[in-house]
Amino acid sequence: MPTGASGTVTRFAKNDATVSWEGKTYEVPGHLRRRSVTLSYSFLEPDRVWVIDGSTQAEVNAMR
């Protein structure tokens, strides 16, 4: 994830391991279902979103 111009939001992962943010649905790793998850996003590239799980960050893509 790029440093600097980024923000975070917290969302609740549904039973199907998806979260919604900014009108889009993102799929997160299955072990995060039914949990609060932190999403990080780039101000400069708002379509780039990561899920933060402890010290690990993984890029997630919007579902189509």
Secondary structure, DSSP 8 states (H G I E B T S, - for coil): --SSSEEEEEEE--TTSEEEETTEEEE--GGGTTSEEEEEEESSSTT-EEEEETTEEEEE-B--
